[in-house]
Amino acid sequence: MSRYTLVYGLRLVPDHSVKSVEGATLTLADGTTAGVTLHTIDGTIPQLRRALDRSLDAFFDLLPGAAEDDIEAFGD
């Protein structure tokens, strides 16, 4: 089974208080850098939970290279 490190960040702020969102940068073990795309979702707490669940599901559905045993063990 493939192993990964998931880099993820969340911060909840009041509606209409975000002026901009800047990308984050990772420095990898070999010294290279990689960007992390940051996303925003607006709504009530129940709406945010549903949207985050859908967003995470979509992320993993689009991820190439998932082994069949990973999908069978952890997929819905």
Secondary structure as UniProt FT lines:
FT   TURN            15..16
FT   STRAND          24..27
FT   TURN            29..30
FT   STRAND          33..36
FT   HELIX           45..62
FT   TURN            64..65
FT   HELIX           68..74
//
